[in-house]
Amino acid sequence: MAGFVQIIEYRTSKPDEIAALMEQFSKNRAAEGDGPAPVRGITCADRDEPGRYFAIVEFSSYEEAMANSQRADTTEFSAKMMELCDGPGAFYNLDLVQTMEYS
């Protein structure tokens, strides 16, 4: 099974500003409609540690993820996001092994 997932763990006291930044980035990327892009993305808030978040981003392949990371708009987005974080983020790069859909 092909696929790749990046998880970005971060802390912020400005979650609404990060959400707005993510929404604008997504709209801009959709309007461009070209180049490598994620398949899906979700953001999760940690119930046990307020202020801790995880962005989970799925790509069709590792190569697509790395090409996406090299885009100027991705680099700019990442820099702006880190400015809104309370400290550095942690990045996890994972090969997708299995998915299951529940109905």
N, C-alpha and C positions, 0 to 999 in steps of 0.2 A: 504494500500500500504506500503510495507516494504521499507526501505531505510534510509540512514543517510548521511548527508553532513557536512563536516567541512570547515569553511572558515577561512583562516589565513590572517589577514590584517597586512601588514608590510611596512616599508619605507626603501629605500636603494638608495645609490648613485652608487651602483655596480650591476645594473640589468643584465648585460651580464654575470658576474661571477655567479650570482644566477641561471640564465638560464642554464649555463654549468653544474653547480652542480646538478640541477634537471634532466637534460638529462642523466648525468652519473648515478645518482641514479636509474632512470627508466631503463636504460640498464642493470645495475647490477641486479635489481629485476627481470627483464624479463629472464635473463640468469639463475637465481636460480630456478624460476618457482615453488616455493613452499611457503606455508604459506599464511596468509591473505594479501590481497592487494586491493588497490582501484579499483573501476569499471571504473572511469574516473577522469581526473583532467584537469583543465584549469587555466591559469594565466591571470589576467587582470591588465592593467595599468589605473590608474585614470586620465582621461583627464583634470579634473578640478584641480587636485593637483599633479603636476609632482613629481615623486619620491615615490608615494604611490601606492602600489600594493595589489592585492588580489589573493590568491591561493584558488581555489574552488575544493574540493576533495570529490567525491561521493563514498560511500561504499554500499554494499548490506544490511548491518545492523549496528546498534550501536555496537554490539558485535564484528563484523569484524573490525570496526574502532578501538576499544579499543585493540584488539589483535594485530593489525598492529602497534599501538602506542607503544606496549611493545617490539617490535622487536629491537634487538641491532642495526641493520642497519638503522632503522627509527630514533632511538635516536641519532646516530652518524650524520646522515643527518641533523636533526633538529639543533643540536649544531653548525655544520658548517654553516648552513644557517643563524642562528642568529648572527654569527660572521660577516657576510656580511651585516647585517641590521644596519640601523641608529637608534638604540633604540630597545626596546622590541616590539614584535609582539602582536597582539590581536587575540584570538581564539574564534570562534563561533561554537557551536555544535547544529546542527539542525536536527530534524526528518523530513524526506521527506514526505510531505503531498500529493502533486500532481505533475505530470509532464505532459507537453503537447509538442507534436512534430508538427512542422509546415513544410509544404512542399512547 
